[in-house]
């Protein structure tokens, strides 16, 4: 069964304290892995798509990496405005176009 | 360019009432989706439309119906609402279906069924 697990469930950081979020996946053939940011009361906002192991993408203080079993979202010197829930989703070969989402990591960055 | 829009933003229903959630996108995307999001669970796919004129069931379709009205609009209908359908509903769209293609989400509809 295709599955996505995110850890930790919640993460509290001080402003400037770098860290990483993890997304582990078990799928029958990965077509793509997606990272989204979701603010309270809002819809998920697209951040990155990764397609193959070894791929990396960056945007401001965020960097996403992909291996054959997991993806990391690295946050460098976070600011309070980075506080949000970060969602990971995968598209598997057997799922047609459907995305399988993890439960998310809630990040809080304190000034 | 508004992206994906949803109406209403909030709704309270009584058990057994019906309602339709509306979704529209202005990105000329071919594929559209309906998800629900519940506390402690990931987003789950209810129905999707790979292209205009087609609809298919997702992971949790029971109690719902959909209509792909045209390329822009995709509606979700609850015929007889139940408390278990209390959730936040998100509509999404993507340019294509099947290939790894980014889905863009709307702001959501928060539905409470009493």
Interface residues (C-beta under 8 A of the other chain):
Chain A: X4 X31 X32 X34 X36 X41 X42 X43 X44 X45 X46 X49 X51 X87 X89 X91 X96 X97 X98 X99 X100 X101 X102 X103 X104
Chain B: X4 X31 X40 X41 X42 X43 X44 X45 X48 X50 X58 X59 X90 X94 X96 X97 X98 X99 X100 X101 X102 X103 X104 X105 X106 X107 X108
